[in-house]
Amino acid sequence: MKTAFRISRDGKKCKILFNDWYIGVVKLNVWTQKWTMHPSFNMPYNLIEVSHKKYDSAYKAGKEMADLYIFLFPPT
């Protein structure tokens, strides 16, 4: 299992790929300097608050999104 990060040229967005599948993007809030995740997969209602957490780096936010993806869609 591999998580890949594709950062934008302006450094404010980072695409997250898990095993070469696009699972979402993490975005930087320039005012707070915190990263938030924006998954491309459907989230159950009871886990939506997890996607609103703020992270200190794109790496941490991306890893959390990959972990959430694995939790919701376990690999076979």
PyMOL Python script that loads the backbone (N, CA, C, O; Angstrom):
from pymol import cmd

cmd.read_pdbstr("""\
ATOM      1  N   MET A   1       0.842  -1.176   0.000  1.00  0.00           N
ATOM      2  CA  MET A   1       0.000   0.000   0.000  1.00  0.00           C
ATOM      3  C   MET A   1       0.885   1.237   0.000  1.00  0.00           C
ATOM      4  O   MET A   1       1.830   1.355   0.780  1.00  0.00           O
ATOM      5  N   LYS A   2       0.549   2.149  -0.896  1.00  0.00           N
ATOM      6  CA  LYS A   2       1.394   3.317  -1.099  1.00  0.00           C
ATOM      7  C   LYS A   2       0.541   4.580  -1.153  1.00  0.00           C
ATOM      8  O   LYS A   2      -0.485   4.620  -1.832  1.00  0.00           O
ATOM      9  N   THR A   3       0.973   5.601  -0.438  1.00  0.00           N
ATOM     10  CA  THR A   3       0.324   6.901  -0.476  1.00  0.00           C
ATOM     11  C   THR A   3       1.258   7.873  -1.182  1.00  0.00           C
ATOM     12  O   THR A   3       2.431   7.990  -0.827  1.00  0.00           O
ATOM     13  N   ALA A   4       0.726   8.573  -2.187  1.00  0.00           N
ATOM     14  CA  ALA A   4       1.527   9.532  -2.945  1.00  0.00           C
ATOM     15  C   ALA A   4       0.924  10.919  -2.797  1.00  0.00           C
ATOM     16  O   ALA A   4      -0.289  11.074  -2.655  1.00  0.00           O
ATOM     17  N   PHE A   5       1.790  11.924  -2.833  1.00  0.00           N
ATOM     18  CA  PHE A   5       1.396  13.315  -2.657  1.00  0.00           C
ATOM     19  C   PHE A   5       1.817  14.096  -3.895  1.00  0.00           C
ATOM     20  O   PHE A   5       2.969  14.021  -4.323  1.00  0.00           O
ATOM     21  N   ARG A   6       0.875  14.850  -4.471  1.00  0.00           N
ATOM     22  CA  ARG A   6       1.160  15.690  -5.635  1.00  0.00           C
ATOM     23  C   ARG A   6       0.815  17.132  -5.265  1.00  0.00           C
ATOM     24  O   ARG A   6      -0.348  17.532  -5.316  1.00  0.00           O
ATOM     25  N   ILE A   7       1.826  17.902  -4.894  1.00  0.00           N
ATOM     26  CA  ILE A   7       1.596  19.271  -4.432  1.00  0.00           C
ATOM     27  C   ILE A   7       1.460  20.211  -5.626  1.00  0.00           C
ATOM     28  O   ILE A   7       2.148  20.046  -6.633  1.00  0.00           O
ATOM     29  N   SER A   8       0.574  21.194  -5.513  1.00  0.00           N
ATOM     30  CA  SER A   8       0.357  22.162  -6.600  1.00  0.00           C
ATOM     31  C   SER A   8       1.532  23.131  -6.667  1.00  0.00           C
ATOM     32  O   SER A   8       2.347  23.207  -5.747  1.00  0.00           O
ATOM     33  N   ARG A   9       1.603  23.855  -7.750  1.00  0.00           N
ATOM     34  CA  ARG A   9       2.710  24.797  -7.938  1.00  0.00           C
ATOM     35  C   ARG A   9       2.706  25.927  -6.918  1.00  0.00           C
ATOM     36  O   ARG A   9       3.763  26.406  -6.506  1.00  0.00           O
ATOM     37  N   ASP A  10       1.506  26.351  -6.510  1.00  0.00           N
ATOM     38  CA  ASP A  10       1.446  27.437  -5.534  1.00  0.00           C
ATOM     39  C   ASP A  10       1.606  26.942  -4.096  1.00  0.00           C
ATOM     40  O   ASP A  10       1.716  27.753  -3.177  1.00  0.00           O
ATOM     41  N   GLY A  11       1.621  25.623  -3.888  1.00  0.00           N
ATOM     42  CA  GLY A  11       1.845  25.060  -2.564  1.00  0.00           C
ATOM     43  C   GLY A  11       0.651  25.106  -1.636  1.00  0.00           C
ATOM     44  O   GLY A  11       0.800  24.891  -0.433  1.00  0.00           O
ATOM     45  N   LYS A  12      -0.543  25.384  -2.169  1.00  0.00           N
ATOM     46  CA  LYS A  12      -1.730  25.519  -1.330  1.00  0.00           C
ATOM     47  C   LYS A  12      -2.648  24.310  -1.391  1.00  0.00           C
ATOM     48  O   LYS A  12      -3.585  24.208  -0.600  1.00  0.00           O
ATOM     49  N   LYS A  13      -2.396  23.393  -2.318  1.00  0.00           N
ATOM     50  CA  LYS A  13      -3.193  22.178  -2.466  1.00  0.00           C
ATOM     51  C   LYS A  13      -2.258  21.004  -2.679  1.00  0.00           C
ATOM     52  O   LYS A  13      -1.158  21.147  -3.212  1.00  0.00           O
ATOM     53  N   CYS A  14      -2.715  19.861  -2.257  1.00  0.00           N
ATOM     54  CA  CYS A  14      -1.933  18.647  -2.454  1.00  0.00           C
ATOM     55  C   CYS A  14      -2.895  17.498  -2.743  1.00  0.00           C
ATOM     56  O   CYS A  14      -3.724  17.151  -1.902  1.00  0.00           O
ATOM     57  N   LYS A  15      -2.784  16.912  -3.932  1.00  0.00           N
ATOM     58  CA  LYS A  15      -3.601  15.751  -4.281  1.00  0.00           C
ATOM     59  C   LYS A  15      -3.052  14.530  -3.561  1.00  0.00           C
ATOM     60  O   LYS A  15      -1.840  14.347  -3.451  1.00  0.00           O
ATOM     61  N   ILE A  16      -3.964  13.699  -3.072  1.00  0.00           N
ATOM     62  CA  ILE A  16      -3.571  12.491  -2.366  1.00  0.00           C
ATOM     63  C   ILE A  16      -3.984  11.286  -3.199  1.00  0.00           C
ATOM     64  O   ILE A  16      -5.145  11.149  -3.585  1.00  0.00           O
ATOM     65  N   LEU A  17      -3.027  10.424  -3.468  1.00  0.00           N
ATOM     66  CA  LEU A  17      -3.261   9.192  -4.212  1.00  0.00           C
ATOM     67  C   LEU A  17      -2.936   8.013  -3.301  1.00  0.00           C
ATOM     68  O   LEU A  17      -1.895   7.990  -2.644  1.00  0.00           O
ATOM     69  N   PHE A  18      -3.827   7.050  -3.272  1.00  0.00           N
ATOM     70  CA  PHE A  18      -3.591   5.833  -2.499  1.00  0.00           C
ATOM     71  C   PHE A  18      -3.592   4.667  -3.467  1.00  0.00           C
ATOM     72  O   PHE A  18      -4.603   4.397  -4.115  1.00  0.00           O
ATOM     73  N   ASN A  19      -2.476   3.979  -3.569  1.00  0.00           N
ATOM     74  CA  ASN A  19      -2.299   2.903  -4.549  1.00  0.00           C
ATOM     75  C   ASN A  19      -2.695   3.382  -5.950  1.00  0.00           C
ATOM     76  O   ASN A  19      -3.373   2.669  -6.690  1.00  0.00           O
ATOM     77  N   ASP A  20      -2.269   4.588  -6.300  1.00  0.00           N
ATOM     78  CA  ASP A  20      -2.514   5.217  -7.597  1.00  0.00           C
ATOM     79  C   ASP A  20      -3.974   5.585  -7.843  1.00  0.00           C
ATOM     80  O   ASP A  20      -4.343   5.891  -8.977  1.00  0.00           O
ATOM     81  N   TRP A  21      -4.812   5.563  -6.808  1.00  0.00           N
ATOM     82  CA  TRP A  21      -6.203   6.002  -6.894  1.00  0.00           C
ATOM     83  C   TRP A  21      -6.318   7.356  -6.220  1.00  0.00           C
ATOM     84  O   TRP A  21      -5.841   7.538  -5.100  1.00  0.00           O
ATOM     85  N   TYR A  22      -6.947   8.302  -6.892  1.00  0.00           N
ATOM     86  CA  TYR A  22      -7.177   9.627  -6.326  1.00  0.00           C
ATOM     87  C   TYR A  22      -8.231   9.514  -5.230  1.00  0.00           C
ATOM     88  O   TYR A  22      -9.351   9.073  -5.487  1.00  0.00           O
ATOM     89  N   ILE A  23      -7.869   9.916  -3.988  1.00  0.00           N
ATOM     90  CA  ILE A  23      -8.832   9.832  -2.890  1.00  0.00           C
ATOM     91  C   ILE A  23      -9.239  11.201  -2.359  1.00  0.00           C
ATOM     92  O   ILE A  23     -10.135  11.292  -1.519  1.00  0.00           O
ATOM     93  N   GLY A  24      -8.602  12.261  -2.828  1.00  0.00           N
ATOM     94  CA  GLY A  24      -8.992  13.594  -2.397  1.00  0.00           C
ATOM     95  C   GLY A  24      -7.839  14.571  -2.437  1.00  0.00           C
ATOM     96  O   GLY A  24      -6.778  14.297  -2.999  1.00  0.00           O
ATOM     97  N   VAL A  25      -8.076  15.720  -1.823  1.00  0.00           N
ATOM     98  CA  VAL A  25      -7.084  16.783  -1.805  1.00  0.00           C
ATOM     99  C   VAL A  25      -7.023  17.358  -0.393  1.00  0.00           C
ATOM    100  O   VAL A  25      -8.022  17.375   0.325  1.00  0.00           O
ATOM    101  N   VAL A  26      -5.856  17.823  -0.011  1.00  0.00           N
ATOM    102  CA  VAL A  26      -5.718  18.589   1.233  1.00  0.00           C
ATOM    103  C   VAL A  26      -5.375  20.015   0.838  1.00  0.00           C
ATOM    104  O   VAL A  26      -4.600  20.254  -0.089  1.00  0.00           O
ATOM    105  N   LYS A  27      -5.975  20.964   1.568  1.00  0.00           N
ATOM    106  CA  LYS A  27      -5.808  22.375   1.215  1.00  0.00           C
ATOM    107  C   LYS A  27      -5.261  23.151   2.401  1.00  0.00           C
ATOM    108  O   LYS A  27      -5.577  22.862   3.555  1.00  0.00           O
ATOM    109  N   LEU A  28      -4.437  24.138   2.094  1.00  0.00           N
ATOM    110  CA  LEU A  28      -3.833  24.994   3.099  1.00  0.00           C
ATOM    111  C   LEU A  28      -4.669  26.259   3.274  1.00  0.00           C
ATOM    112  O   LEU A  28      -5.022  26.923   2.299  1.00  0.00           O
ATOM    113  N   ASN A  29      -4.976  26.582   4.519  1.00  0.00           N
ATOM    114  CA  ASN A  29      -5.598  27.868   4.843  1.00  0.00           C
ATOM    115  C   ASN A  29      -4.443  28.833   5.099  1.00  0.00           C
ATOM    116  O   ASN A  29      -3.706  28.674   6.072  1.00  0.00           O
ATOM    117  N   VAL A  30      -4.283  29.822   4.239  1.00  0.00           N
ATOM    118  CA  VAL A  30      -3.119  30.707   4.336  1.00  0.00           C
ATOM    119  C   VAL A  30      -3.135  31.557   5.604  1.00  0.00           C
ATOM    120  O   VAL A  30      -2.078  31.991   6.059  1.00  0.00           O
ATOM    121  N   TRP A  31      -4.302  31.803   6.179  1.00  0.00           N
ATOM    122  CA  TRP A  31      -4.383  32.642   7.382  1.00  0.00           C
ATOM    123  C   TRP A  31      -3.970  31.884   8.636  1.00  0.00           C
ATOM    124  O   TRP A  31      -3.291  32.433   9.504  1.00  0.00           O
ATOM    125  N   THR A  32      -4.379  30.624   8.731  1.00  0.00           N
ATOM    126  CA  THR A  32      -4.053  29.842   9.934  1.00  0.00           C
ATOM    127  C   THR A  32      -2.830  28.949   9.736  1.00  0.00           C
ATOM    128  O   THR A  32      -2.276  28.427  10.704  1.00  0.00           O
ATOM    129  N   GLN A  33      -2.410  28.774   8.479  1.00  0.00           N
ATOM    130  CA  GLN A  33      -1.308  27.871   8.134  1.00  0.00           C
ATOM    131  C   GLN A  33      -1.602  26.432   8.558  1.00  0.00           C
ATOM    132  O   GLN A  33      -0.694  25.696   8.943  1.00  0.00           O
ATOM    133  N   LYS A  34      -2.866  26.039   8.487  1.00  0.00           N
ATOM    134  CA  LYS A  34      -3.301  24.678   8.803  1.00  0.00           C
ATOM    135  C   LYS A  34      -3.879  24.036   7.556  1.00  0.00           C
ATOM    136  O   LYS A  34      -4.436  24.714   6.694  1.00  0.00           O
ATOM    137  N   TRP A  35      -3.742  22.728   7.472  1.00  0.00           N
ATOM    138  CA  TRP A  35      -4.220  21.947   6.340  1.00  0.00           C
ATOM    139  C   TRP A  35      -5.509  21.226   6.715  1.00  0.00           C
ATOM    140  O   TRP A  35      -5.649  20.733   7.834  1.00  0.00           O
ATOM    141  N   THR A  36      -6.451  21.165   5.773  1.00  0.00           N
ATOM    142  CA  THR A  36      -7.697  20.417   5.969  1.00  0.00           C
ATOM    143  C   THR A  36      -7.870  19.446   4.806  1.00  0.00           C
ATOM    144  O   THR A  36      -7.423  19.704   3.689  1.00  0.00           O
ATOM    145  N   MET A  37      -8.529  18.325   5.093  1.00  0.00           N
ATOM    146  CA  MET A  37      -8.734  17.318   4.050  1.00  0.00           C
ATOM    147  C   MET A  37     -10.098  17.485   3.393  1.00  0.00           C
ATOM    148  O   MET A  37     -11.078  17.877   4.027  1.00  0.00           O
ATOM    149  N   HIS A  38     -10.124  17.175   2.112  1.00  0.00           N
ATOM    150  CA  HIS A  38     -11.343  17.235   1.312  1.00  0.00           C
ATOM    151  C   HIS A  38     -11.421  15.928   0.509  1.00  0.00           C
ATOM    152  O   HIS A  38     -11.011  15.881  -0.650  1.00  0.00           O
ATOM    153  N   PRO A  39     -11.954  14.866   1.141  1.00  0.00           N
ATOM    154  CA  PRO A  39     -11.996  13.565   0.471  1.00  0.00           C
ATOM    155  C   PRO A  39     -12.912  13.568  -0.748  1.00  0.00           C
ATOM    156  O   PRO A  39     -13.914  14.283  -0.782  1.00  0.00           O
ATOM    157  N   SER A  40     -12.565  12.777  -1.729  1.00  0.00           N
ATOM    158  CA  SER A  40     -13.402  12.635  -2.916  1.00  0.00           C
ATOM    159  C   SER A  40     -14.375  11.472  -2.756  1.00  0.00           C
ATOM    160  O   SER A  40     -15.248  11.282  -3.604  1.00  0.00           O
ATOM    161  N   PHE A  41     -14.243  10.698  -1.697  1.00  0.00           N
ATOM    162  CA  PHE A  41     -15.128   9.563  -1.448  1.00  0.00           C
ATOM    163  C   PHE A  41     -16.211   9.978  -0.453  1.00  0.00           C
ATOM    164  O   PHE A  41     -16.043  10.919   0.323  1.00  0.00           O
ATOM    165  N   ASN A  42     -17.316   9.255  -0.498  1.00  0.00           N
ATOM    166  CA  ASN A  42     -18.441   9.558   0.393  1.00  0.00           C
ATOM    167  C   ASN A  42     -18.105   9.188   1.826  1.00  0.00           C
ATOM    168  O   ASN A  42     -17.559   8.120   2.104  1.00  0.00           O
ATOM    169  N   MET A  43     -18.444  10.093   2.721  1.00  0.00           N
ATOM    170  CA  MET A  43     -18.176   9.893   4.145  1.00  0.00           C
ATOM    171  C   MET A  43     -19.480   9.574   4.862  1.00  0.00           C
ATOM    172  O   MET A  43     -20.498  10.214   4.597  1.00  0.00           O
ATOM    173  N   PRO A  44     -19.470   8.588   5.772  1.00  0.00           N
ATOM    174  CA  PRO A  44     -20.656   8.369   6.597  1.00  0.00           C
ATOM    175  C   PRO A  44     -20.900   9.591   7.480  1.00  0.00           C
ATOM    176  O   PRO A  44     -19.962  10.298   7.849  1.00  0.00           O
ATOM    177  N   TYR A  45     -22.140   9.826   7.807  1.00  0.00           N
ATOM    178  CA  TYR A  45     -22.512  11.016   8.567  1.00  0.00           C
ATOM    179  C   TYR A  45     -21.763  11.115   9.894  1.00  0.00           C
ATOM    180  O   TYR A  45     -21.382  12.209  10.310  1.00  0.00           O
ATOM    181  N   ASN A  46     -21.551   9.989  10.556  1.00  0.00           N
ATOM    182  CA  ASN A  46     -20.895  10.028  11.872  1.00  0.00           C
ATOM    183  C   ASN A  46     -19.390  10.285  11.784  1.00  0.00           C
ATOM    184  O   ASN A  46     -18.755  10.459  12.824  1.00  0.00           O
ATOM    185  N   LEU A  47     -18.798  10.318  10.601  1.00  0.00           N
ATOM    186  CA  LEU A  47     -17.366  10.582  10.450  1.00  0.00           C
ATOM    187  C   LEU A  47     -17.062  11.908   9.755  1.00  0.00           C
ATOM    188  O   LEU A  47     -15.898  12.217   9.503  1.00  0.00           O
ATOM    189  N   ILE A  48     -18.075  12.680   9.448  1.00  0.00           N
ATOM    190  CA  ILE A  48     -17.857  13.944   8.728  1.00  0.00           C
ATOM    191  C   ILE A  48     -16.984  14.897   9.538  1.00  0.00           C
ATOM    192  O   ILE A  48     -16.188  15.639   8.962  1.00  0.00           O
ATOM    193  N   GLU A  49     -17.118  14.892  10.860  1.00  0.00           N
ATOM    194  CA  GLU A  49     -16.310  15.795  11.689  1.00  0.00           C
ATOM    195  C   GLU A  49     -14.818  15.501  11.575  1.00  0.00           C
ATOM    196  O   GLU A  49     -13.995  16.397  11.766  1.00  0.00           O
ATOM    197  N   VAL A  50     -14.464  14.268  11.269  1.00  0.00           N
ATOM    198  CA  VAL A  50     -13.053  13.904  11.103  1.00  0.00           C
ATOM    199  C   VAL A  50     -12.436  14.690   9.954  1.00  0.00           C
ATOM    200  O   VAL A  50     -11.269  15.077  10.024  1.00  0.00           O
ATOM    201  N   SER A  51     -13.203  14.928   8.903  1.00  0.00           N
ATOM    202  CA  SER A  51     -12.661  15.643   7.749  1.00  0.00           C
ATOM    203  C   SER A  51     -12.508  17.142   8.013  1.00  0.00           C
ATOM    204  O   SER A  51     -11.897  17.848   7.210  1.00  0.00           O
ATOM    205  N   HIS A  52     -13.052  17.635   9.121  1.00  0.00           N
ATOM    206  CA  HIS A  52     -12.928  19.053   9.453  1.00  0.00           C
ATOM    207  C   HIS A  52     -11.757  19.357  10.383  1.00  0.00           C
ATOM    208  O   HIS A  52     -11.532  20.511  10.747  1.00  0.00           O
ATOM    209  N   LYS A  53     -11.011  18.318  10.766  1.00  0.00           N
ATOM    210  CA  LYS A  53      -9.839  18.549  11.616  1.00  0.00           C
ATOM    211  C   LYS A  53      -8.792  19.348  10.860  1.00  0.00           C
ATOM    212  O   LYS A  53      -8.762  19.341   9.630  1.00  0.00           O
ATOM    213  N   LYS A  54      -7.944  20.029  11.592  1.00  0.00           N
ATOM    214  CA  LYS A  54      -6.870  20.828  10.997  1.00  0.00           C
ATOM    215  C   LYS A  54      -5.527  20.194  11.348  1.00  0.00           C
ATOM    216  O   LYS A  54      -5.331  19.695  12.456  1.00  0.00           O
ATOM    217  N   TYR A  55      -4.616  20.222  10.393  1.00  0.00           N
ATOM    218  CA  TYR A  55      -3.317  19.566  10.538  1.00  0.00           C
ATOM    219  C   TYR A  55      -2.187  20.553  10.273  1.00  0.00           C
ATOM    220  O   TYR A  55      -2.364  21.545   9.566  1.00  0.00           O
ATOM    221  N   ASP A  56      -1.036  20.269  10.847  1.00  0.00           N
ATOM    222  CA  ASP A  56       0.123  21.150  10.701  1.00  0.00           C
ATOM    223  C   ASP A  56       0.850  20.995   9.376  1.00  0.00           C
ATOM    224  O   ASP A  56       1.616  21.877   8.987  1.00  0.00           O
ATOM    225  N   SER A  57       0.623  19.881   8.673  1.00  0.00           N
ATOM    226  CA  SER A  57       1.324  19.676   7.405  1.00  0.00           C
ATOM    227  C   SER A  57       0.439  18.912   6.430  1.00  0.00           C
ATOM    228  O   SER A  57      -0.504  18.229   6.830  1.00  0.00           O
ATOM    229  N   ALA A  58       0.755  19.036   5.152  1.00  0.00           N
ATOM    230  CA  ALA A  58       0.039  18.299   4.117  1.00  0.00           C
ATOM    231  C   ALA A  58       0.262  16.808   4.292  1.00  0.00           C
ATOM    232  O   ALA A  58      -0.630  16.002   4.024  1.00  0.00           O
ATOM    233  N   TYR A  59       1.451  16.447   4.740  1.00  0.00           N
ATOM    234  CA  TYR A  59       1.777  15.038   4.950  1.00  0.00           C
ATOM    235  C   TYR A  59       0.854  14.418   6.004  1.00  0.00           C
ATOM    236  O   TYR A  59       0.287  13.348   5.784  1.00  0.00           O
ATOM    237  N   LYS A  60       0.705  15.093   7.148  1.00  0.00           N
ATOM    238  CA  LYS A  60      -0.147  14.559   8.219  1.00  0.00           C
ATOM    239  C   LYS A  60      -1.601  14.469   7.772  1.00  0.00           C
ATOM    240  O   LYS A  60      -2.270  13.470   8.036  1.00  0.00           O
ATOM    241  N   ALA A  61      -2.091  15.503   7.101  1.00  0.00           N
ATOM    242  CA  ALA A  61      -3.474  15.495   6.620  1.00  0.00           C
ATOM    243  C   ALA A  61      -3.682  14.402   5.576  1.00  0.00           C
ATOM    244  O   ALA A  61      -4.706  13.719   5.587  1.00  0.00           O
ATOM    245  N   GLY A  62      -2.716  14.235   4.676  1.00  0.00           N
ATOM    246  CA  GLY A  62      -2.810  13.200   3.646  1.00  0.00           C
ATOM    247  C   GLY A  62      -2.769  11.801   4.224  1.00  0.00           C
ATOM    248  O   GLY A  62      -3.507  10.922   3.779  1.00  0.00           O
ATOM    249  N   LYS A  63      -1.911  11.583   5.215  1.00  0.00           N
ATOM    250  CA  LYS A  63      -1.835  10.273   5.854  1.00  0.00           C
ATOM    251  C   LYS A  63      -3.130   9.948   6.588  1.00  0.00           C
ATOM    252  O   LYS A  63      -3.598   8.810   6.557  1.00  0.00           O
ATOM    253  N   GLU A  64      -3.706  10.946   7.247  1.00  0.00           N
ATOM    254  CA  GLU A  64      -4.983  10.743   7.939  1.00  0.00           C
ATOM    255  C   GLU A  64      -6.087  10.400   6.941  1.00  0.00           C
ATOM    256  O   GLU A  64      -6.933   9.550   7.219  1.00  0.00           O
ATOM    257  N   MET A  65      -6.081  11.063   5.774  1.00  0.00           N
ATOM    258  CA  MET A  65      -7.089  10.768   4.765  1.00  0.00           C
ATOM    259  C   MET A  65      -6.898   9.347   4.227  1.00  0.00           C
ATOM    260  O   MET A  65      -7.878   8.635   4.007  1.00  0.00           O
ATOM    261  N   ALA A  66      -5.662   8.934   4.015  1.00  0.00           N
ATOM    262  CA  ALA A  66      -5.394   7.577   3.549  1.00  0.00           C
ATOM    263  C   ALA A  66      -5.838   6.559   4.599  1.00  0.00           C
ATOM    264  O   ALA A  66      -6.421   5.532   4.250  1.00  0.00           O
ATOM    265  N   ASP A  67      -5.572   6.827   5.874  1.00  0.00           N
ATOM    266  CA  ASP A  67      -6.011   5.930   6.947  1.00  0.00           C
ATOM    267  C   ASP A  67      -7.531   5.848   7.000  1.00  0.00           C
ATOM    268  O   ASP A  67      -8.090   4.771   7.207  1.00  0.00           O
ATOM    269  N   LEU A  68      -8.192   6.969   6.816  1.00  0.00           N
ATOM    270  CA  LEU A  68      -9.654   6.987   6.805  1.00  0.00           C
ATOM    271  C   LEU A  68     -10.191   6.185   5.619  1.00  0.00           C
ATOM    272  O   LEU A  68     -11.167   5.447   5.751  1.00  0.00           O
ATOM    273  N   TYR A  69      -9.551   6.336   4.471  1.00  0.00           N
ATOM    274  CA  TYR A  69      -9.951   5.577   3.287  1.00  0.00           C
ATOM    275  C   TYR A  69      -9.802   4.074   3.533  1.00  0.00           C
ATOM    276  O   TYR A  69     -10.689   3.297   3.180  1.00  0.00           O
ATOM    277  N   ILE A  70      -8.691   3.664   4.134  1.00  0.00           N
ATOM    278  CA  ILE A  70      -8.463   2.248   4.442  1.00  0.00           C
ATOM    279  C   ILE A  70      -9.498   1.747   5.436  1.00  0.00           C
ATOM    280  O   ILE A  70      -9.975   0.619   5.315  1.00  0.00           O
ATOM    281  N   PHE A  71      -9.852   2.569   6.415  1.00  0.00           N
ATOM    282  CA  PHE A  71     -10.849   2.197   7.410  1.00  0.00           C
ATOM    283  C   PHE A  71     -12.215   1.972   6.741  1.00  0.00           C
ATOM    284  O   PHE A  71     -12.910   1.003   7.050  1.00  0.00           O
ATOM    285  N   LEU A  72     -12.590   2.867   5.830  1.00  0.00           N
ATOM    286  CA  LEU A  72     -13.894   2.763   5.187  1.00  0.00           C
ATOM    287  C   LEU A  72     -13.941   1.717   4.074  1.00  0.00           C
ATOM    288  O   LEU A  72     -14.968   1.070   3.866  1.00  0.00           O
ATOM    289  N   PHE A  73     -12.838   1.556   3.370  1.00  0.00           N
ATOM    290  CA  PHE A  73     -12.766   0.624   2.237  1.00  0.00           C
ATOM    291  C   PHE A  73     -11.543  -0.268   2.400  1.00  0.00           C
ATOM    292  O   PHE A  73     -10.530  -0.051   1.734  1.00  0.00           O
ATOM    293  N   PRO A  74     -11.620  -1.274   3.281  1.00  0.00           N
ATOM    294  CA  PRO A  74     -10.445  -2.121   3.533  1.00  0.00           C
ATOM    295  C   PRO A  74      -9.980  -2.835   2.256  1.00  0.00           C
ATOM    296  O   PRO A  74     -10.799  -3.355   1.498  1.00  0.00           O
ATOM    297  N   PRO A  75      -8.672  -2.857   2.026  1.00  0.00           N
ATOM    298  CA  PRO A  75      -8.157  -3.559   0.843  1.00  0.00           C
ATOM    299  C   PRO A  75      -8.369  -5.070   0.975  1.00  0.00           C
ATOM    300  O   PRO A  75      -8.322  -5.628   2.071  1.00  0.00           O
ATOM    301  N   THR A  76      -8.597  -5.702  -0.144  1.00  0.00           N
ATOM    302  CA  THR A  76      -8.823  -7.152  -0.118  1.00  0.00           C
ATOM    303  C   THR A  76      -7.604  -7.906  -0.530  1.00  0.00           C
ATOM    304  O   THR A  76      -7.620  -9.136  -0.564  1.00  0.00           O
TER     305      THR A  76
END
""", "prot")
cmd.dss("prot")
cmd.show_as("cartoon", "prot")
cmd.util.cbc("prot")
cmd.orient("prot")
